[in-house]
Amino acid sequence: MKGAWTKAQIIDETIHIKGQPDEHLKVTVTRHGPIVHREGEKAYALRWTATEPGGLANSYNWLGKRTTGKNSARL
């Protein structure tokens, strides 16, 4: 990449609605994440580190170590 532009992907997301036809939403995804807002020629992507490899690796390790309600209260 090193400063080079990369082409965004267009993904067709299907939204199932009970009792109605499916809705289709075209989502533009860049290397920084999906486009969540547009202002004229500008587009803003949302990057969430939890979706990256290892993003949630150490976040909840401590949760499995709690054994009693008393210990859990200290969370």
Residue pairs with C-beta under 8 A, 6 or more apart in sequence:
1 31
6 30
6 31
8 28
8 29
8 30
8 35
9 28
9 29
10 26
10 27
10 28
10 29
11 26
11 27
11 28
11 29
12 24
12 25
12 26
12 27
13 24
13 25
13 26
13 27
14 22
14 23
14 24
14 25
15 22
15 23
15 24
15 25
16 22
17 23
27 34
27 35
28 34
28 35
28 43
29 35
30 43
30 45
32 45
32 46
32 47
33 45
33 46
33 47
33 48
33 51
34 45
34 46
35 43
35 44
35 45
36 44
36 45
36 46
37 43
37 44
38 44
48 55
49 55
50 56
50 59
63 75
66 72
66 75
